[in-house]
Amino acid sequence: MQIILILLLGLGIGGAVAWLWANAKSNSELATYKIQAEGDLRVAETTISDLRAKQIESRSEIDTKNQELSTLQQQLRAEGSGAG
C-alpha cells in the first residue's frame, strides 16, 4: 500500500515538474516570437509611413499635372475661338 502511495506521489510530482518545465519552455518560445513579431510590426509601420508619404507626393504631382492640363485646355479653347 505504501509503495502504491509513493508511486502515485512520485508520478504526481513528476507530472507537475514536467508541466512546469513545458510551460516555461513554451513561454520562452512565445517571448521569442513576440520579439520577432514586434520587430516585424515596426518594419510594417515604417513601410506604411513611407507609402503614405509617397501617396501624398503622388497626389500633389497629379494635382499639379491636372492644373497644367486645365490651363493648356483653356489656352487651346481660346486659340480655337480666336481663329474662328
Secondary structure as GFF3:
##gff-version 3
##sequence-region A 1 84
A	DSSP	alpha_helix	2	83	.	.	.	ID=ss1
###
